[in-house]
Amino acid sequence: MLDAIDRRIAAVLMAAPRASWRTVAEVLGVSERTVVRRAAPLLHSGVLRPTAVRNPARHPGLVPIALRIRCRPSRIKAIAAGLARRPDTVWVDVLGGGNEISSVLFLEGPQARTALLLRDLPATADVLSWDAHDLMKVHPAGFSWSAGLLTEDQYAALTPVPPEPAPAPEPGPLDARLIDQLTADARAGCTELAARLGSSATTVRRRLDLLLGAHLLRLATEVDLRLLGVGSEALLWITTGPGSLDGTGQRLSRHPQVRFAAATTGAANLLVAVAAEDLGGLYDFLTGTVGALDDVRALEVTPILSSVKRTGLLRPAD
């Protein structure tokens, strides 16, 4: 477990992975020296891993889907590991029944989707069945999740990017390689990135600002949620009426316990990832928050047993 100061530093870097040490110190009201002394070991050891993911809503070629894969329990770890090694998987979780895997993928076009569903999964030994759900709309408010460790004012101070995206820039020759570098380390400085890319720091900074301003890229910091006091995670598969789908998704995405919310195709039309301190906290969320919503017609709760990949990064083995 991280102590209170380390958790708050982690929350700031989750909200703003490239924030300067001075900014982190000012937001938290502690000294810059304290921030550096606490944060540097967490980054060096990999407890905090700043990264980047593409925003499929702004990349027309990407097809975002969520999979629920049922397989033989004796093979679930191997199948989850194989999914996690795919470069197009963003999340891979083993769910509570012990025979089911959930995964979010950003596939490179409809042909990749067809190949996955009609070739790759049928050819995978011990996969029994699966459901595929297209992610029609991902609610961005869920990305502001900070484990309840930051106030709204603190979060607003860390995220100066306007909520409405700027027009997408023309693709530059460095963009794909820049995104790859940021995926490996989103805190790398522009001078360091320029040296790796064979460009100038000014060019790298300009392209990065364009990518972020157009919401083509989302920066994040991956951390084991147990270190932040989260003891219970679950996926909620919610069915609501078409007229209330958007409002329900937006409302839930703004809740401090919701890490992800998306409208999906399939029998359930809303997928929500929830993080709570314990099962009691999950129960309170279900009865108090979800229970207060209008037009919830069905609800399935699938606890997450373990995570294999998050935010595009493989998780260290327990």
Secondary structure, DSSP 8 states (H G I E B T S, - for coil): ---HHHHHHHHHHHH-TT--HHHHHHHHTS-HHHHHHHHHHHHHHTSSEEEEEE-GGG-TTEEEEEEEEEE-GGGHHHHHHHHHHSTTEEEEEEETTSSEEEEEEEEESHHHHHHIIIIITTTSTTEEEEEEEEEEEE-GGGGG--TT-S-HHHHHHH--S-SS--------TTHHHHHHHHHH-TT--HHHHHHHHTS-HHHHHHHHHHHHHTTSEEEEEE--GGGGT--EEEEEEEEE-GGGHHHHHHHHHTSTTEEEEEEESSSS-EEEEEEESSHHHHHHIIIIIITTSTTEEEEEEEEEEEEEEETTEE----
